[in-house]
Amino acid sequence: MFEKLRPLGDRILVKRIEEQEKTMGGIIIPDAAKEKAQMGAVLATGNGRTDAAGKVTPLQVKVGDTVYFGKYSGTEAGRDYLIIREDEVLGILEK
């Protein structure tokens, strides 16, 4: 359902990328102890930020990017989806 959502303005739709369930030492982390992932894949973007003069500034983030965002960023949109503003993105992970 959320794959067809088109965000407005400077918002982006992100699908969380799950962390590893096992530590380097081989310890399996139970679901209850895991924190929500702070990385995700960008599925859709808005048109960009509109300034006071009405000029639209395009987003730096594009569909397909893997981004890192703050722990409490955005609005939950289903279990694995998040809608966040571009300024809440802390960085883009290079491939």
Backbone hydrogen bonds, N-H to C=O, Kabsch-Sander energy under -0.5 kcal/mol:
donor,donor_aa,acceptor,acceptor_aa,energy
4,K,1,M,-1.1
5,L,2,F,-1.5
11,R,8,L,-1.7
12,I,84,I,-3.1
13,L,44,A,-2.7
14,V,12,I,-0.5
14,V,82,L,-3.0
15,K,41,A,-2.5
16,R,14,V,-0.6
16,R,80,D,-3.2
17,I,39,M,-2.6
18,E,16,R,-0.6
23,T,27,I,-2.9
26,G,23,T,-1.7
29,I,21,E,-3.1
33,A,30,P,-1.1
34,K,30,P,-0.8
34,K,31,D,-0.8
40,G,67,V,-2.2
41,A,15,K,-2.5
42,V,65,D,-2.8
43,L,13,L,-2.8
43,L,41,A,-0.5
44,A,13,L,-1.2
46,G,11,R,-1.9
48,G,9,G,-1.6
49,R,57,T,-1.8
51,D,49,R,-0.5
51,D,55,K,-2.4
54,G,51,D,-1.8
57,T,49,R,-3.5
57,T,55,K,-0.5
64,G,42,V,-2.5
65,D,62,K,-2.0
66,T,93,L,-0.5
67,V,40,G,-2.8
67,V,65,D,-0.6
68,Y,91,G,-2.6
69,F,38,Q,-2.6
70,G,88,E,-1.1
73,S,70,G,-1.4
75,T,83,I,-2.3
77,A,81,Y,-2.5
82,L,14,V,-2.2
83,I,75,T,-2.5
84,I,12,I,-2.2
84,I,82,L,-0.6
86,E,10,D,-2.4
88,E,85,R,-1.7
89,V,86,E,-1.6
90,L,68,Y,-2.4
91,G,68,Y,-1.4
93,L,66,T,-3.1
